[in-house]
Amino acid sequence: MSRTDSASRVVDATPEAVYAAMTDPSALVVWLPPTGMRGEMLEFDLRPGGHYRMVLRYEDASIAGKTGENSDDVAVRFLDLVPGALVSQAVDFVSDDPAFAGTMVMNWILRPVPEGTEVTIRAENVPDGISPEDHAEGLASSLENLAKFLES
């Protein structure tokens, strides 16, 4: 588990608006799930050292999730929160499969640019069970959803 994946996208919104969408549980369940999934927030405590727990369910019931029964259950701890600049998280998948074990650190870095905000996701220690191709697709999908959420 030493792989690092990253993705970036410019969003037509201020860093403050992007940060707000990244720290609001009702917004997260709308834009964070990649295409083909829907989210349900189970717990949310926004502060460094706080956490959230979300279930992501595949719309196609035939797809097996990391947790089982076509779902991914994720436990997230907030490592650092810098308004308008950074959301750093430790992400654990609830799974019996050792390929998804371990803690992935995801840093969502916000940088103002003339067109709005460049949002970069840097995921470190990506579990071996997540293929680079699937992860790239999922990260790009979440960034696209974030842009649509903020630009609509």
N, C-alpha and C positions, 0 to 999 in steps of 0.2 A: 504494500500500500504506500508507495512513494510517488505515485503519479500525480502530476498537477495539470489540471485543465483550466482553460480560461476562455472567455468570450466577452465581446464588447459591442455596444450599440449606442448611437447618439439618440437621445429622446428629446423631443421638442417640449421641454418643461424645465423649470428652474431646479437646481439641486435641492432646494427646500421642499418643493412639491414631490420630487422623486423620493426623498427621504421620508416624507409623510406617508407615501403609498407603501413604503417598505416597513413601516412601523405601526401600521393600522391593521388590526386583525381582520376587519371586514374587507379591507382592500386586498390583503394578502390572499385570501381565499378566492378572489376573483382573478387576479393576474398571475400568481405564482405557479399554479398547476400548468404543466405543459399541455399543449393541444392533445385532446383525447383523454384528459383527466379532469376531475373536479375535486375541489378541496373542502374539508370540514375542519374548522378550528376547534380543538378540544380544550386547550388551556392557553393562556397568554399573560405574560408578566414582563412588560417592557422596562428593562433596566439592565445595566451591566451585571452579570451574574443571574439575571432572570432567564426565563425560558418560554418556549411555546411548544405545543404538540399539535401536529396536524396529520390528518389522514388524507391521503391522495388516492382517489379511486379511479381505475380505468373505466371509461365509458363502455368499452368492449369487454363484456364479462368473461370472455374466453382467455383474456390475457392474465397470466399469473403475476402477482405483484411480489415485492420483496418480503412483505409480511404474510402474504397469502390471500386467498379469496379476492383476487384482482385489486389489491390495495397495497399501498406503501404507507406505513406508519412511521413518521419521523419525529424525533425528539431533538429540539434545538435549544442550545444555550447561547445567550448573548454574551460575547466576550468583550466587545467594545462598541459603543454607540457614539458617533460624532455627528451631530445634526448637520445635514447638508453635505457631508463628506464621506462617511463610512458606516457600514453595518457589518460587524464581524461576528461570525457565528460558528459554533461547534455543532456539527450535525451527526446524529446517530440514527441509523435505520433499525427499527425493531424487527429483527429477523432471526430465525434459527439457522439460516444458511451462513456458514462462516465466510463466504465470498462477500458478504455485505457487512461484516464485522468491522469494528474500529470507528474512530472519529474522524470525519472529514471536516476541515476548517474551510469555511466559505467567507471570503472577504468581498463585499459589494462596495466598490470604490466609486465615488461620484466626483466628477471634475467638470467645472463649468467650461463650456466652449461657446463660440458665437451662435451656434445653432440650437443651444439648449444645455443639455448635460450629457457628457459621455459616462455611461454606466459600464464598468468593467467588473466581471465576476472572476475571481481567482479561487479555484477549488483545489486545496492541497490534501494529500493523503486520500485520494479517491479510491473507494473500495474496488477490489479486483473484479467483483461481480457486475460492475457498471462498465460496459464497453466504451472505449473512447468515442465511437460513432454515436451511440445512444446518448451519451452525456453531452456531446456537442449539439446534437439535435434538441435535447431537453433544455439546455442553457439558452440556445438561440430562441426557442419557442417561448420561454419565460420572459426573455428580453423583449420579444415582439409583443407579447401580451401586455407587458408593462407599458410599452410605448402606446399601444392602442388604448389602454386604460387611461393614461394621462393626456393623450392627444384628442380624445373624443369629447 
